């Protein structure tokens, strides 16, 4: 008896054809979404780069070539005002972190019911114009018991205080987003089980896990302080914003050069902050529920 080999019958999974069809149909959708995102990216780059290129082209009209940049670097007031605004920005970032981090941590850990109140308070700088804020500071602190507006040192303190208030909306939301991404209660209880106090918990446990959020808030605060004009024009003459405004009244091409130089120096400062704040990579981070 001769055995016959039965033809092999392919067994197909029930959902195989459906999955193949779905993947085939999803490819055009993915391609279209990718094309849209590339178009958005190109438009954003053009919107961002084109004004910088136009400013650079306008600054080159000064004769001889690059005269606007050489005149800027020869002006000692440029470095003086930029250094002053940079120092004020660093102090403002430190003060804002010292106020916002413990507040946001305590609201997140102990007092979640007052979170809407804290969010409302931190949004007030968006509602109150800077000119109202600076006039209120001058009027309040130009008389006893704290006549700070009558001296240069007091004016510097008022300027830093005003910039700290302006940084609250950005710093608080950055810190709050960072606290949401970690399990604050587990980290706190673990630190307390090791005998750590509240200051130790914030310094050694919370701050290292908020490094990215703090850097985001620091970037925004730095940009605000470097480019702010209204408050600095009333409280601090050597600030960079008033210097740029006064330069634009007397000269044509130097303001464009100063704007580009300050833009580049600001990005360099942001890069240095990112490198300094990067820290060790082997820290432990406990994330919260997703």
C-alpha positions as CSV (number, residue, x, y, z in Angstrom):
1,X,0.0,0.0,0.0
2,X,1.5,3.2,-1.2
3,X,1.2,6.2,1.2
4,X,0.1,9.5,-0.2
5,X,1.2,12.7,1.3
6,X,-1.6,15.0,2.0
7,X,-1.1,18.6,0.8
8,X,-0.2,20.9,3.7
9,X,-3.0,23.2,4.6
10,X,-1.9,26.5,6.1
11,X,-3.6,27.4,9.3
12,X,-4.1,31.1,9.7
13,X,-4.7,32.7,13.0
14,X,-8.2,34.3,13.3
15,X,-6.9,37.8,13.6
16,X,-4.0,37.6,11.2
17,X,-5.7,39.2,8.2
18,X,-7.3,41.9,10.4
19,X,-3.9,42.8,11.9
20,X,-2.2,43.0,8.6
21,X,-5.0,45.1,7.2
22,X,-4.9,47.4,10.2
23,X,-1.1,47.8,9.9
24,X,-1.4,48.5,6.2
25,X,-4.0,51.1,6.8
26,X,-2.1,52.7,9.7
27,X,1.0,53.4,7.6
28,X,-0.5,56.2,5.6
29,X,-1.9,57.7,8.8
30,X,1.5,57.6,10.4
31,X,3.1,59.1,7.4
32,X,0.6,61.9,7.3
33,X,1.1,62.7,11.0
34,X,4.8,62.6,10.6
35,X,4.5,65.0,7.6
36,X,2.4,67.4,9.7
37,X,4.8,67.4,12.6
38,X,7.7,68.1,10.2
39,X,5.8,71.0,8.7
40,X,5.1,72.4,12.2
41,X,8.8,72.0,13.1
42,X,9.9,73.8,9.9
43,X,7.4,76.7,10.5
44,X,8.6,77.0,14.1
45,X,12.3,77.1,13.0
46,X,11.6,79.7,10.3
47,X,9.5,81.8,12.8
48,X,12.4,81.6,15.3
49,X,15.4,81.9,13.0
50,X,14.1,84.5,10.5
51,X,13.9,87.4,12.9
52,X,17.4,86.6,14.2
53,X,18.8,86.5,10.7
54,X,17.1,89.8,9.8
55,X,18.5,91.4,13.0
56,X,22.0,90.2,12.1
57,X,21.7,91.5,8.5
58,X,20.6,94.9,9.8
59,X,23.5,95.0,12.3
60,X,25.9,94.5,9.4
61,X,24.9,97.7,7.7
62,X,27.2,99.7,10.0
63,X,30.4,100.6,8.3
64,X,33.1,99.3,8.5
65,X,31.9,95.7,8.6
66,X,31.1,94.5,12.1
67,X,31.5,98.0,13.5
68,X,28.4,97.6,15.6
69,X,29.9,94.6,17.3
70,X,33.3,96.1,17.9
71,X,31.7,99.3,19.3
72,X,29.6,97.2,21.6
73,X,32.6,95.3,23.0
74,X,34.4,98.5,23.5
75,X,31.6,99.9,25.6
76,X,32.3,99.1,29.3
77,X,28.6,99.8,30.2
78,X,27.6,96.8,28.1
79,X,29.6,94.4,30.3
80,X,28.7,96.2,33.5
81,X,24.9,96.1,32.8
82,X,25.0,92.5,31.6
83,X,27.0,91.3,34.6
84,X,24.7,93.2,37.0
85,X,21.6,91.6,35.4
86,X,23.3,88.2,35.5
87,X,24.1,88.4,39.2
88,X,20.6,89.6,40.0
89,X,19.2,86.6,37.9
90,X,21.3,84.1,39.9
91,X,20.2,85.6,43.3
92,X,16.6,85.7,42.1
93,X,16.7,82.0,41.1
94,X,18.1,81.0,44.5
95,X,15.5,83.1,46.3
96,X,12.7,81.7,44.2
97,X,13.8,78.1,44.7
98,X,14.1,78.7,48.5
99,X,10.5,79.9,48.7
100,X,8.8,77.8,46.1
101,X,10.2,74.3,46.8
102,X,9.3,74.1,50.5
103,X,5.9,75.6,49.8
104,X,5.0,73.3,46.9
105,X,6.4,70.3,48.8
106,X,4.4,71.1,51.9
107,X,1.2,71.7,49.9
108,X,1.7,68.5,48.1
109,X,2.5,66.4,51.2
110,X,0.4,68.0,54.0
111,X,-2.0,70.6,52.7
112,X,-3.5,69.6,49.3
113,X,-6.7,71.6,50.1
114,X,-5.0,74.9,49.9
115,X,-3.4,74.2,46.5
116,X,-6.0,76.3,44.6
117,X,-5.2,79.2,46.8
118,X,-1.4,78.8,46.3
119,X,-1.9,78.5,42.5
120,X,-4.0,81.7,42.5
121,X,-1.4,83.6,44.5
122,X,1.4,82.5,42.2
123,X,-0.7,83.6,39.2
124,X,-1.1,87.2,40.5
125,X,2.1,88.4,38.6
126,X,0.3,87.7,35.4
127,X,-2.6,90.0,36.5
128,X,-0.7,92.8,38.2
129,X,1.3,94.9,35.6
130,X,5.0,95.4,36.5
131,X,4.6,99.2,36.6
132,X,2.0,98.8,39.3
133,X,4.2,96.4,41.2
134,X,7.3,98.7,41.1
135,X,5.3,101.8,42.1
136,X,3.8,99.9,45.0
137,X,7.2,98.8,46.1
138,X,8.6,102.3,45.9
139,X,5.7,103.9,47.7
140,X,5.7,101.2,50.5
141,X,9.4,101.1,51.1
142,X,10.3,104.8,50.8
143,X,9.2,105.5,54.3
144,X,9.9,104.0,57.8
145,X,10.2,101.4,59.1
146,X,11.9,100.1,56.0
147,X,13.1,103.0,53.8
148,X,14.8,100.7,51.3
149,X,14.0,102.8,48.2
150,X,16.2,105.6,49.5
151,X,19.5,103.8,49.0
152,X,21.2,101.8,46.3
153,X,21.5,98.7,48.4
154,X,17.8,98.9,49.3
155,X,16.9,99.4,45.6
156,X,18.9,96.2,44.7
157,X,16.9,94.3,47.4
158,X,13.6,95.6,46.1
159,X,14.6,94.7,42.5
160,X,15.5,91.1,43.5
161,X,12.2,90.8,45.5
162,X,10.2,92.1,42.5
163,X,11.9,89.6,40.1
164,X,11.3,86.8,42.6
165,X,7.6,87.6,42.6
166,X,7.6,87.7,38.7
167,X,9.2,84.2,38.7
168,X,6.6,82.6,40.9
169,X,4.2,81.5,38.0
170,X,7.0,79.7,36.2
171,X,8.9,78.3,39.1
172,X,5.9,77.0,41.0
173,X,4.4,75.2,38.0
174,X,7.8,73.6,37.1
175,X,8.3,72.4,40.7
176,X,4.7,71.2,41.0
177,X,5.1,69.2,37.8
178,X,8.3,67.7,39.2
179,X,6.6,66.8,42.4
180,X,3.8,65.1,40.5
181,X,6.3,62.8,38.8
182,X,7.7,61.4,42.1
183,X,6.2,59.7,45.0
184,X,6.7,62.4,47.6
185,X,5.1,60.5,50.5
186,X,7.2,57.3,50.0
187,X,10.4,59.4,49.7
188,X,9.5,61.4,52.8
189,X,8.6,58.4,54.9
190,X,11.8,56.6,53.9
191,X,13.9,59.6,54.8
192,X,12.1,60.0,58.1
193,X,12.7,56.3,58.9
194,X,16.4,57.1,58.6
195,X,16.1,59.9,61.1
196,X,16.2,62.8,58.6
197,X,14.6,66.1,59.5
198,X,12.5,68.3,57.2
199,X,15.4,70.5,56.0
200,X,17.4,67.4,55.4
201,X,14.6,65.8,53.4
202,X,14.1,68.8,51.2
203,X,17.8,69.3,50.6
204,X,19.0,65.7,50.2
205,X,15.8,64.0,48.9
206,X,13.4,66.4,47.2
207,X,15.8,68.8,45.5
208,X,17.9,66.1,43.7
209,X,14.7,64.6,42.2
210,X,13.5,68.0,41.0
211,X,16.7,68.9,39.2
212,X,15.0,69.0,35.7
213,X,12.1,71.0,36.9
214,X,14.3,73.5,38.7
215,X,16.4,73.9,35.6
216,X,13.2,74.7,33.6
217,X,12.2,77.3,36.1
218,X,15.7,78.7,36.2
219,X,15.8,79.1,32.4
220,X,12.6,81.1,32.4
221,X,13.7,83.2,35.4
222,X,17.0,84.0,33.7
223,X,15.3,85.1,30.5
224,X,12.8,87.3,32.5
225,X,15.5,89.1,34.5
226,X,17.9,89.7,31.5
227,X,15.2,91.2,29.3
228,X,13.0,93.0,31.9
229,X,12.8,96.8,31.5
230,X,10.0,98.4,33.5
231,X,11.0,97.5,37.0
232,X,14.8,97.8,36.4
233,X,14.3,101.3,34.9
234,X,12.9,102.5,38.3
235,X,15.0,100.6,40.7
236,X,18.4,99.9,39.0
237,X,20.1,102.0,36.4
238,X,22.9,99.6,35.5
239,X,20.5,96.8,34.5
240,X,20.7,95.4,31.0
241,X,17.1,96.3,29.9
242,X,17.4,100.0,30.5
243,X,20.9,100.0,28.9
244,X,19.5,98.5,25.8
245,X,16.7,101.0,25.7
246,X,19.0,104.0,26.1
247,X,21.3,102.6,23.5
248,X,18.4,102.4,21.0
249,X,17.8,106.2,21.4
250,X,21.2,107.3,20.4
251,X,22.5,104.6,17.9
252,X,20.9,102.7,15.0
253,X,22.9,99.5,14.5
254,X,24.4,98.8,17.9
255,X,21.1,97.8,19.6
256,X,20.7,95.0,17.0
257,X,24.2,93.8,17.7
258,X,23.6,94.0,21.5
259,X,20.4,92.0,21.2
260,X,22.1,89.2,19.3
261,X,25.1,89.2,21.7
262,X,22.9,89.1,24.8
263,X,20.8,86.4,23.1
264,X,23.9,84.2,22.6
265,X,25.2,84.9,26.1
266,X,21.9,84.0,27.6
267,X,21.9,80.7,25.8
268,X,25.5,80.1,27.0
269,X,24.4,80.8,30.5
270,X,21.5,78.4,30.2
271,X,23.9,75.7,29.0
272,X,26.2,76.3,31.9
273,X,23.2,76.0,34.3
274,X,22.2,72.8,32.6
275,X,25.7,71.4,32.9
276,X,26.1,72.4,36.5
277,X,22.7,71.1,37.5
278,X,23.1,67.8,35.8
279,X,24.7,66.2,38.8
280,X,25.3,62.5,39.3
281,X,23.3,60.0,37.2
282,X,23.2,57.3,39.8
283,X,20.6,58.8,42.2
284,X,17.5,56.8,43.1
285,X,14.2,58.2,42.0
286,X,10.8,56.9,43.3
287,X,8.1,57.7,40.9
288,X,4.5,58.1,41.7
289,X,1.4,56.5,40.3
290,X,0.9,57.1,36.6
